[in-house]
């Protein structure tokens, strides 16, 4: 058995091949796109195992290397830094370190199927379009403010009535040109967001877990689908507390002897998921009495603890959502008066039918259809 470590870059990659004893058999530098890297690996006599670090496009490379190797391990980049903290770092050394990890233990990451990766990418793409739309709206407001024109507040600024009012404002030729271009960009972004959301709605309709999570007050379609697609396979989480750690909602910890220091949350995992969870938590606090009780209990009588209480409630919400997917049970408000959602007290989840009709044949991936493609 050979052990191959890959240090992968966009235009140049390094390979280090080790034997069973850990000695280097060969080192190869591959210049060019990833297709040439795959061809270089194809030329190696099997059997062999491959290890490389997870980065942008790691799934694409995994799909092409998996048929060639006995094992493909995708290493967690954050944990690799803890293992190989060195003052000497270059591509050749990194490839050798990755190959040596195969002889011991690789801090691996889960590689989802192509359809799941594409779905994640579409959710991130929608968020980027929303950010662009917010940016253009702010520019329109700033332009009006610079001309001394008081614009309508809130979402009323973007109604048809407000747009008609905006077209009647006395503006110079240059200001009119900038405004027309900004409004054109907004209209184009609205069309793009509508197309993306239509496709996301089609995909969500194939996912029973989305309907399940939407039984929680405050959790809408976008939050439910994003949680399902990033959790992917809920059975890979052994404890419901791991859901919070996966989404970066647990505090950094520095513990030694009798001292235990907790800092800010780790912020690991997808940032778009934390954004959606924050919005859903605010709505859950308003709509669910038990979420509200938990939030107020953490905040106490100190308004400066509002952000801490929000994060704690988000963490608790994530644990409940993860448990619901694992058990296939809907959320019901019947519970004790402890005010705790998902920890202690009476469990807020009760067995009920998730859907009125039986779901389509699924794989273990959180109910995703087993057919390939998105």
C-alpha positions in Angstrom: 0.0 0.0 0.0 1.2 3.5 -0.9 0.2 6.6 0.9 -0.1 9.8 -1.2 -0.3 13.3 0.3 -1.5 16.1 -1.9 -0.9 19.8 -1.4 -3.5 21.2 -3.8 -3.5 24.7 -5.4 -5.3 26.2 -8.4 -2.4 26.1 -10.8 0.2 24.0 -9.0 0.1 20.9 -6.8 2.6 18.8 -4.9 2.5 15.0 -4.4 4.4 13.0 -1.8 4.3 9.2 -2.0 5.3 7.1 1.0 5.6 3.4 1.5 4.3 1.3 4.5 7.4 2.3 6.5 6.8 6.0 6.0 9.8 6.5 3.7 9.4 8.8 0.6 9.1 6.8 -2.6 8.7 9.7 -4.9 7.8 13.4 -5.0 6.0 15.0 -7.9 5.2 18.6 -8.8 2.2 19.0 -11.1 1.7 22.3 -12.9 -1.6 23.1 -14.4 -5.3 22.6 -13.5 -6.7 19.8 -11.3 -7.3 17.6 -14.4 -3.5 17.2 -14.7 -3.3 16.3 -11.0 -5.9 13.6 -11.5 -4.0 12.2 -14.5 -0.8 12.1 -12.4 -2.6 10.1 -9.7 -4.0 7.8 -12.3 -0.5 6.9 -13.5 0.4 5.5 -10.0 0.2 1.8 -9.6 -2.5 0.8 -7.0 -3.3 0.1 -4.3 -2.8 3.5 -2.6 -4.6 5.9 -0.3 -4.8 9.7 -0.7 -5.0 12.5 1.8 -5.5 16.2 1.0 -6.7 19.3 2.9 -10.3 20.5 2.5 -10.5 23.8 0.6 -12.5 25.4 -2.1 -13.6 22.7 -4.6 -12.6 19.8 -2.3 -15.8 17.9 -3.3 -15.0 18.1 -7.1 -11.6 16.6 -6.5 -13.0 13.9 -4.1 -15.4 12.7 -6.8 -12.6 12.2 -9.3 -10.0 10.7 -7.0 -12.4 8.3 -5.2 -12.7 5.8 -8.1 -8.9 5.6 -8.3 -7.9 5.1 -4.7 -8.6 2.5 -2.0 -9.2 5.4 0.4 -9.5 9.2 0.0 -9.3 11.2 3.2 -10.1 14.9 3.2 -8.4 16.5 6.2 -9.9 19.2 8.4 -7.8 22.3 7.8 -8.4 23.8 11.3 -7.2 20.6 13.1 -4.2 20.2 10.8 -2.9 23.5 12.0 -2.9 22.1 15.6 -1.1 18.9 14.5 1.5 20.5 12.3 2.4 23.8 13.8 5.8 24.3 12.3 8.2 27.1 11.4 9.1 25.4 8.1 6.2 25.3 5.7 6.2 24.7 2.0 4.2 22.6 -0.5 6.6 19.7 -0.5 6.6 19.5 3.3 2.9 19.9 3.5 2.3 17.0 1.0 4.6 14.8 3.1 2.8 15.6 6.3 -0.5 14.8 4.8 0.8 11.4 3.6 2.1 10.6 7.0 -1.3 11.4 8.5 -2.6 8.4 6.6 -0.3 6.1 8.5 -1.7 7.4 11.8 -5.1 9.2 11.9 -6.5 11.9 9.7 -8.8 14.6 11.3 -11.3 14.0 8.4 -14.3 16.0 7.3 -17.5 14.6 5.9 -17.7 14.9 2.1 -21.4 15.3 1.1 -22.8 14.1 -2.2 -22.8 16.3 -5.3 -26.5 17.2 -5.0 -25.9 18.4 -1.4 -22.9 20.5 -2.3 -24.8 22.1 -5.2 -27.7 22.8 -2.9 -25.4 24.4 -0.3 -23.8 26.5 -3.1 -27.2 27.8 -4.2 -28.1 28.8 -0.6 -24.8 30.7 -0.3 -25.4 32.3 -3.7 -28.8 33.6 -2.6 -27.3 35.2 0.4 -24.7 37.0 -1.7 -27.5 38.3 -4.0 -29.4 39.5 -0.9 -26.2 41.3 0.3 -25.8 43.0 -3.0 -29.4 44.1 -3.0 -29.0 45.6 0.5 -25.9 47.4 -0.7 -27.7 49.0 -3.7 -30.6 50.0 -1.5 -28.3 51.8 0.9 -26.6 53.6 -2.0 -30.0 54.9 -3.2 -30.9 56.1 0.3 -27.4 57.8 0.6 -27.9 59.5 -2.8 -31.2 60.9 -1.8 -29.9 62.0 1.6 -27.0 63.8 -0.1 -29.6 65.8 -2.1 -31.5 66.7 0.9 -34.5 64.5 0.0 -36.1 62.6 2.9 -36.9 59.1 1.7 -39.7 56.8 3.2 -38.5 54.6 6.0 -38.3 50.9 6.1 -39.6 48.6 3.4 -42.2 51.2 2.2 -39.3 52.8 0.3 -39.5 50.0 -2.3 -43.2 49.8 -2.9 -44.7 50.9 -6.3 -46.1 54.0 -4.7 -42.7 55.1 -3.4 -41.0 54.3 -6.8 -43.6 56.5 -8.5 -42.8 59.3 -5.9 -39.1 58.8 -6.6 -39.6 59.3 -10.3 -41.3 62.7 -9.6 -38.3 64.2 -7.7 -36.5 67.1 -9.4 -33.0 65.7 -10.0 -30.2 66.8 -12.2 -29.1 64.8 -15.2 -26.2 63.1 -13.4 -28.2 62.3 -10.3 -31.0 61.0 -12.5 -28.6 58.7 -14.3 -27.1 57.3 -11.1 -30.6 56.7 -9.7 -31.8 55.0 -12.8 -28.8 52.7 -12.9 -29.2 51.8 -9.2 -32.9 51.0 -9.7 -32.0 48.9 -12.8 -29.6 46.9 -10.7 -32.2 46.4 -8.0 -34.7 45.1 -10.5 -32.1 42.7 -11.9 -31.2 41.4 -8.5 -34.9 40.9 -7.6 -35.3 38.8 -10.7 -32.2 36.7 -9.9 -33.3 36.2 -6.3 -36.7 35.1 -7.5 -35.2 32.5 -9.8 -32.9 31.1 -7.1 -35.7 30.9 -4.5 -38.0 29.1 -7.1 -35.3 26.5 -7.5 -34.7 26.3 -3.7 -38.5 25.8 -3.2 -38.4 22.9 -5.7 -35.5 21.2 -3.9 -37.1 21.8 -0.4 -40.3 20.1 -1.6 -38.3 16.9 -2.0 -36.9 17.0 1.6 -39.2 15.7 4.4 -36.9 17.2 7.0 -37.8 20.8 5.9 -41.5 20.2 6.6 -40.5 18.7 9.9 -38.4 21.7 11.1 -41.0 24.2 10.0 -43.3 23.0 12.8 -41.0 25.1 15.1 -42.5 28.6 15.6 -40.2 31.1 13.9 -38.3 28.6 11.7 -39.2 29.3 8.1 -38.4 27.7 4.8 -35.0 29.2 4.3 -33.7 28.3 7.7 -35.2 24.8 7.6 -33.7 23.9 4.2 -30.3 25.4 5.1 -30.2 23.4 8.4 -31.1 20.1 6.6 -28.6 20.6 3.8 -25.7 21.4 6.1 -26.5 18.7 8.6 -26.9 16.3 5.7 -26.8 13.0 7.7 -28.0 13.6 11.2 -26.9 10.2 12.4 -23.2 11.3 12.2 -23.8 13.5 15.3 -23.6 11.2 18.4 -24.9 13.9 20.8 -27.3 16.8 20.2 -24.6 19.2 21.6 -22.5 18.5 18.6 -24.9 20.3 16.4 -24.1 23.6 18.2 -20.4 23.0 17.9 -20.7 22.2 14.2 -22.3 25.6 13.5 -19.9 27.5 15.7 -22.3 28.4 18.5 -20.2 27.1 21.3 -17.7 29.3 23.2 -13.9 29.1 22.8 -12.5 27.3 25.9 -9.2 27.5 27.7 -9.3 25.1 30.6 -6.5 24.1 32.9 -6.7 22.5 36.4 -9.4 24.4 38.3 -9.6 27.3 35.8 -12.0 27.3 33.0 -12.1 30.4 30.7 -14.8 30.7 28.1 -14.6 33.3 25.3 -16.5 34.2 22.2 -18.2 31.6 20.1 -15.9 29.7 17.7 -17.8 30.8 14.6 -16.9 27.5 12.8 -19.0 26.2 10.0 -21.1 28.2 7.5 -21.7 31.8 8.4 -24.9 31.9 6.3 -26.4 29.3 8.7 -25.6 31.4 11.8 -27.2 34.4 10.1 -30.4 32.5 9.3 -30.4 30.9 12.8 -30.1 34.4 14.4 -33.1 35.6 12.4 -35.1 32.5 13.2 -34.3 32.7 16.9 -35.6 36.3 17.2 -38.9 35.1 15.6 -39.0 32.0 17.9 -38.5 34.2 21.0 -41.6 36.2 19.8 -43.8 33.3 18.8 -42.8 30.4 21.2 -43.5 31.0 24.9 -40.9 28.4 25.9 -38.2 29.9 23.7 -39.0 33.3 25.2 -38.8 31.9 28.7 -35.4 30.4 28.0 -34.2 33.7 26.5 -35.3 35.8 29.4 -33.9 33.3 31.9 -30.4 33.6 30.4 -30.7 37.4 30.0 -32.0 37.8 33.5 -32.6 41.5 34.4 -29.4 42.6 32.5 -30.1 44.2 29.1 -26.4 44.0 28.2 -26.7 40.2 28.2 -29.2 40.2 25.3 -26.6 39.0 22.8 -25.5 36.3 25.1 -29.0 35.1 25.6 -29.7 35.2 21.8 -26.7 33.0 21.1 -27.7 30.6 23.9 -31.2 30.4 22.6 -29.8 29.8 19.0 -27.7 27.0 20.4 -30.7 25.5 22.1 -32.8 25.8 19.0 -30.1 24.0 17.0 -30.1 21.1 19.4 -33.9 20.8 19.2 -33.8 20.9 15.4 -31.0 18.2 15.3 -32.9 15.9 17.6 -36.1 16.3 15.6 -34.2 15.2 12.4 -32.7 12.2 14.2 -36.0 11.1 15.7 -38.3 12.1 12.9 -40.6 13.9 15.3 -42.3 17.2 15.0 -42.1 20.1 17.5 -45.0 20.5 19.9 -45.3 23.1 22.7 -46.5 20.6 25.3 -43.8 20.6 28.0 -43.0 21.4 31.6 -42.6 24.9 33.0 -38.8 24.7 33.2 -38.5 27.1 30.3 -35.7 25.0 28.8 -35.9 24.1 25.1 -34.2 20.8 24.4 -32.2 20.5 27.7 -33.7 19.3 31.0 -37.3 19.4 31.9 -39.9 17.7 29.6 -38.7 17.1 26.1 -40.4 19.5 23.6 -40.6 16.9 20.9 -43.5 14.5 20.6 -43.9 11.6 18.1 -46.3 12.6 15.4 -46.7 12.0 11.7 -44.3 14.2 9.8 -46.1 14.3 6.5 -49.5 13.4 5.4 -48.2 11.4 2.5 -45.3 8.9 2.7 -42.0 10.4 1.6 -40.2 9.3 -1.6 -37.5 6.6 -1.2 -34.6 8.2 0.5 -31.0 7.6 1.4 -29.6 8.0 5.0 -28.7 11.6 4.1 -31.3 13.3 6.2 -34.0 12.2 3.8 -32.4 13.4 0.6 -33.6 11.6 -2.6 -31.3 8.8 -3.4 -31.2 9.6 -7.1 -28.0 11.4 -8.3 -27.9 15.1 -9.3 -29.5 18.1 -7.9 
